[in-house]
């Protein structure tokens, strides 16, 4: 399943290279614009903080919007500017909530772990270790929020809850996806976040979640099987057969000169 996921994510990313680059440029523009305005208004701290909050909310809404577009790509569909704008308008409030959740989580980790370590006691060390593992679980879980909300659950609170369910039910795959996203992030640094960038990372998350849903559809259609045993015997070859046929194979020439095939 992992091999096919990497193949499909790459193919879909290549086929939508320009669209992904444009989405990344929009996100970078909002991010750098907010950073510049926040720095330019430091003479009045409340205004500077307001600029940061607005920019973070816009970035949150953009991430949700990009995820909606990438969910369409993962499902072999296209999108246009009208789809993007309609999705962005509908995601403004949840974008603020998503940005707030991330900001609170980062603040708690940055403040709590050093504080507990500074206590210099066994209890403090234990609490710091606990907070570290809570942070790890949060990071591995929250990566599923965007695809879950785009493909499965529009309700914000329920989507957060399902993040935990997906993580605890798929800890190994969640760890793989986190490391895969880190690799894409490192590659993005080299390419100044134009590619694969946030768009490429979110596309990969949507690709992975879409394929992972096949597991739950299969389990739901076989209630007679023992749930624990069935989870270890998911027939991925059978479940991915249609997608493998649709994705197909390509030569190097077809990537560079697709019109010659």
N, C-alpha and C positions, 0 to 999 in steps of 0.2 A: 504493500500500500504506500509506503514512504517513497519508494522509487518512482511510482507513478505520480504521486503528488508533486515531487520535484520536477518531473518532466512536464506535467500539465501546467504548473505555475510558471515555468520558464516559457513554454509555448504561448500561453495567454499573455504573459508580460511582454513578450516580443511582438505579438500581434497588435498590442495596444500601447506600444512604446511612446508614441507622441502624446497620446491622451494622458498617460501616467506622468510624463515629464511636465505637461501643462498643469496638472493637478499639484505636482510638487512645487512648481514655480508659484502658484497661488498661495500655497501654505507657507512657503519661505517668505513671500512678500508680506503676508500678514504678520508672521513672526518677527521679521526684522523691522517692519514698520512699527509694530507695538513696542519693540525694544528701543528703537530710536526715540519715539514719542515719550516713553517713560523716562528716558535719560534726559530729554529736553525739558521735562516738567518737574525735575527734582527740586526746583525752587519752592514748589508747593507739594509736599509729600502726599496729602490726600488725593490730589489730582493725579499724581504719578501712579499711586496705587490703583486708582480707578482705571487708568489706561492699561495697566497690567491685567486687571481683572477682565476688562472688555476684550483685550487681545487674546487672553487665555480662553475666554468663552467662545470667541470666534474660531479659534483653533480647534476647540472641542467640537463645535458644530461642523467645521470643515472635515474633521476626522470621521465623524458620523456620516457625513455626506459622501466622502470618498469611499467609505466602507460600503455604502449603498450602491455606488457605481461599480465597485470592484466585485460585489456580490452578483451583479448582473453579468459582468465579464466571466466570472467563474461558472455561471450557468449558461454560457455560450450566447449571451445576449449583448447588445450594444447599448450605448447611452449617448445623449447629446446635451447641449447646453441647457435646453429646457428642462430635461430630467434633473440636471445638476442643480439648477436654481430652485426648482420646486422642492427638491429634497433638502437643500440648505435652509429654506424658509421654515420647513417643518421641523428641523433639527436644532433650531436656535436655543430653545429652552433646555433640551436634553444635553446640548453641547455645554451649556453653563454647568449643569449638574455633573457631567462627566469630568470637566476640568476641575470642579470643586473636589470631587472624590479623589482624583489623582493628587491635587495639591495638598489635601488633608493627609493622605497616606504618606507622601514624601516628607511633609513637615513632622508628622508623628515619629517617623523612623529617624530622621536627622536629629531631632531633639531628644527622643526617648533613649535611644541606644547609648549615645555619649553620656547622658545623665546617669543612667544606671551603672555604666562602667566607672564613672567618676566617684561613685559611692565607696569603691574600694572594699566591698564586702562580698562574701560568697553569694548572698541573696541578690545583690546588685548585679553580679556577674551572671547569675542564673536568669534574672529578668532580661538582661541584655541579650543573652542567647535565645531566650524565648521570643523576644521582639524580632530578632534576626530571622528566625524561622517563620514567624508570622509574615514578615516582609517578603520572604521567598515564596510562601504560599500565595500571598496577594499578587505578586508579580506573575507567577505562573497561571493564576486564575484570571486576572484582569485582561490578559491578552486575548481571551475568548469573548470579551464583552462586545466588541465591534461586530464580528461576524454573527454572534448570537442575536444581537438587536437587528441586524440587517436581514437575516435569513429566517429567524425563528420567533423572536419575542420582542415586540415593540414596546412593551411596558418596561420602564427603566428599572424599577425595583426587582421585578421578576427576572430580568436579564442579568442583573448582578448576582442573584441567587443561583441562576443556571450556570454562571461562570464557575462557581465553587463545585457544582455537581459534575460539570465536564472535567474539571481538574482532578478531583478525587477519583473519578471513574477512569481517567486516562492519564495518570501521573507521568508515565514514561513518555508518552506522545507529547504531553504538555511541555516536558523538559526539552524534548527534541525541538519542538516549535520555538521555544524561547531561544535556544542556541542558534537555530536557523535564522531567527530574526536578528540576533546579534551579528551573525555573519553578514546578512544583508545590510545591517547598519554600518558595519565596518567598511563594506564595499561602497556604501553611500558616501561616507566621509571622503573617500578617494575621488568620487565623482561629484563632490560639492552638493550632495543630496538631490541632484537632479535625477539620478537613476541609481539604484532602484528607488531610493528615497522612501518617504512615508507611504506613497502610493503603492510601491512594490511590496513593502512589508505588509500593508493591509490586504493587498491582493493575495499574498501567500496565506495569511490567516483565514481569509474567506475560502480559498481553495481547500485548505486543510479541514475546515469545519464542515464544508459541504460534503466532502468525502466521508468524514467521520460520521455524519448523520445517517449514512447507509447502514452503519452498524446498528443504530437504534431502530431504524425501520425494519431491519431483519429480525432483531430481537422481539419487536412488537408483533411481527407476523408469525412468530414461533413461540407462543406462550407455553407450549407443552414442554419446552426444553428447560433444563435446570439453568437458572440465570448465571450462576457463577461459572459453571462449566462451559456454557454457550459463549460467554465473553472471551474465552480462550480459543474458541474454535470458529470464529467468524470467517466465512468463506469469501475472503476478499477478492479472489480471482473471479468468482461468479458475480459478485456485487459490482465490480469495476469493469466488467466485460463491455458494456455499452459505451462507457466513457473511453475506454481504451480504443474501441473501434472509431469513435468520433474524433479523438485526438490524433490517432494514427501515428505515423512516423514521418520524419523529414530528413532530407539530406542537407549538408552544409550549404549547397548551392541554393536550395529553396528558401533558406533564411535570408540570404543576401539578395537573390534575384527571384522572388516568389512569382513574378509574372511570367517567368520562363518555363514554369512547370505545366 
